Amino acid sequence: MDTTGSFFPATTTVTGLNVRGMEEVVGAQFGLMPPRRDIMVIGIGNPLRGDDAVGLYLLERLSKHFSGDFRGIIAYEADIGLAEEISSYPELLIIDAMAEPLQEPFKLFPLAPAATIFPAGGFSSHIFNWRMVLAMSRDIFGRSPKAVLCGISAYDFEIDECLSPSCQHDADAAFAYLTDLLRKPGEGVDKN
């Protein structure tokens, strides 16, 4: 993220917000290494809430690092509208801030689809999560990707367009790991 608070420089091709409140990062043209085309990366966060934007920040850095048709999506939370799209990818990497700091700068959490898309207390978008999106992908579209959540330690969720120094440090460590992971096709996002 640059110091102006903008997550996407003018040279990045970004479509406008769609009705689901997401933006798509398409065809970033300024990277060094070709991306894995068999994976979708979703950056989660609110760009006005400090460290909550770390998922967006890392998605931006990854799109700059990799050239070609890197597939990235910006989302503000788990969204059932993504179930169909993620079903067309064998692997999914979700990058998000962790409200409770981790012992390490970042951690990978394998995600399995929920047992059912109908939780015991009934369906509500207020309790919706990525495991339910994966279950919807599986139950409605017949397939669900192998999925991993990359959680980054976050420290400050106040109104701010910049990451805290601690979160920036942790994001840098995650970036180094994720760039290596994304250039190794066939290894799987769930390999630690």
ZIFENWO-V906496 format. One record per residue. N is the residue number from 1. RES is the residue in one letter. PSI is psi in radians with two decimals (999 if undefined). OMEGA is omega as a letter, one per 20 degrees, with the letter a starting at -180 (none if undefined). NEAR is the number of other C-alpha atoms within 10 Angstrom. Layout:
# ZIFENWO-V906496
N/RES/PSI/OMEGA/NEAR, N/RES/PSI/OMEGA/NEAR
This chain:
# ZIFENWO-V906496
1/M/2.33/r/19, 2/D/2.97/a/11, 3/T/-0.17/r/9, 4/T/-0.16/r/8, 5/G/-0.07/a/14, 6/S/2.25/r/13, 7/F/-0.35/a/20, 8/F/2.01/r/19, 9/P/2.82/a/12, 10/A/-0.44/a/8, 11/T/-0.12/r/10, 12/T/2.36/r/17, 13/T/2.05/a/14, 14/V/2.28/r/16, 15/T/2.88/r/11, 16/G/2.98/r/11, 17/L/2.38/r/11, 18/N/-3.07/a/9, 19/V/-0.32/r/7, 20/R/0.02/r/12, 21/G/0.54/r/12, 22/M/2.79/r/18, 23/E/2.66/r/17, 24/E/2.34/r/17, 25/V/2.03/a/23, 26/V/2.33/r/17, 27/G/0.85/r/18, 28/A/2.29/a/22, 29/Q/0.36/a/17, 30/F/0.72/a/14, 31/G/-3.05/a/15, 32/L/-0.72/a/11, 33/M/2.49/r/14, 34/P/2.48/a/14, 35/P/2.94/r/22, 36/R/2.21/a/18, 37/R/-0.02/a/16, 38/D/0.36/a/16, 39/I/2.49/r/24, 40/M/2.42/r/22, 41/V/2.22/r/25, 42/I/2.14/r/26, 43/G/2.21/a/26, 44/I/2.47/r/25, 45/G/2.99/r/22, 46/N/2.04/a/21, 47/P/-0.12/r/22, 48/L/0.11/a/16, 49/R/0.80/r/17, 50/G/-2.14/a/22, 51/D/-0.29/r/34, 52/D/-0.40/a/31, 53/A/0.10/a/29, 54/V/-0.59/r/32, 55/G/-0.69/r/27, 56/L/-0.74/r/28, 57/Y/-0.82/a/27, 58/L/-0.64/r/25, 59/L/-0.73/r/26, 60/E/-0.83/a/21, 61/R/-0.71/r/17, 62/L/-0.70/r/22, 63/S/-0.54/r/25, 64/K/-0.65/a/21, 65/H/-0.64/a/19, 66/F/2.44/r/22, 67/S/3.04/r/17, 68/G/-2.51/a/18, 69/D/0.84/r/16, 70/F/2.28/a/23, 71/R/1.97/r/20, 72/G/2.55/r/24, 73/I/2.40/r/19, 74/I/2.29/r/23, 75/A/2.70/a/22, 76/Y/-0.27/r/20, 77/E/3.10/r/16, 78/A/2.32/a/19, 79/D/2.11/a/17, 80/I/-0.41/r/18, 81/G/-0.24/r/12, 82/L/-0.13/a/18, 83/A/-0.79/a/23, 84/E/-0.79/a/19, 85/E/-0.75/a/12, 86/I/-0.39/r/25, 87/S/-0.30/a/22, 88/S/0.04/r/17, 89/Y/2.44/r/16, 90/P/-0.42/a/17, 91/E/2.60/a/21, 92/L/2.28/r/24, 93/L/2.15/r/24, 94/I/2.27/a/25, 95/I/2.18/a/27, 96/D/2.74/r/28, 97/A/2.55/r/26, 98/M/2.17/a/18, 99/A/-0.58/r/15, 100/E/2.10/a/10, 101/P/2.48/r/15, 102/L/2.91/r/13, 103/Q/-0.51/r/8, 104/E/2.93/a/10, 105/P/-0.61/r/19, 106/F/2.85/r/25, 107/K/2.49/r/17, 108/L/2.27/r/18, 109/F/1.89/r/14, 110/P/2.43/a/15, 111/L/2.17/r/18, 112/A/2.61/r/16, 113/P/2.54/r/21, 114/A/2.73/r/17, 115/A/-0.59/a/11, 116/T/2.72/r/14, 117/I/0.01/r/20, 118/F/1.56/a/13, 119/P/2.79/a/13, 120/A/-0.70/a/7, 121/G/0.09/a/7, 122/G/2.85/a/8, 123/F/2.37/r/11, 124/S/2.36/r/9, 125/S/-0.26/r/9, 126/H/-0.29/r/6, 127/I/0.24/a/11, 128/F/2.51/r/16, 129/N/3.10/a/15, 130/W/-0.55/r/22, 131/R/-0.60/r/18, 132/M/-0.64/r/23, 133/V/-0.77/r/24, 134/L/-0.70/r/30, 135/A/-0.72/r/23, 136/M/-0.71/r/25, 137/S/-0.81/a/25, 138/R/-0.87/a/21, 139/D/-0.59/a/15, 140/I/-0.69/a/14, 141/F/0.03/r/15, 142/G/0.01/r/12, 143/R/2.65/r/19, 144/S/2.40/a/26, 145/P/2.77/r/21, 146/K/2.30/a/21, 147/A/2.54/r/26, 148/V/2.39/r/23, 149/L/2.16/r/21, 150/C/1.83/r/22, 151/G/2.27/a/23, 152/I/2.33/r/30, 153/S/2.28/r/27, 154/A/2.54/a/27, 155/Y/-0.43/a/19, 156/D/2.03/a/18, 157/F/0.30/r/17, 158/E/2.90/r/11, 159/I/1.98/a/13, 160/D/2.58/r/17, 161/E/0.20/a/21, 162/C/2.65/r/25, 163/L/2.62/r/26, 164/S/2.73/r/17, 165/P/-0.67/r/12, 166/S/-0.76/r/14, 167/C/-0.68/r/25, 168/Q/-0.78/r/21, 169/H/-0.82/a/14, 170/D/-0.66/r/18, 171/A/-0.66/r/25, 172/D/-0.70/r/15, 173/A/-0.75/r/15, 174/A/-0.70/r/20, 175/F/-0.79/r/19, 176/A/-0.76/r/11, 177/Y/-0.81/a/13, 178/L/-0.62/r/16, 179/T/-0.66/r/16, 180/D/-0.78/a/9, 181/L/-0.76/a/18, 182/L/-0.30/r/23, 183/R/0.15/r/15, 184/K/1.44/r/12, 185/P/2.52/r/13, 186/G/-0.23/a/11, 187/E/-0.45/r/11, 188/G/2.44/r/18, 189/V/-0.28/a/23, 190/D/0.18/r/17, 191/K/2.23/r/9, 192/N/999/none/11
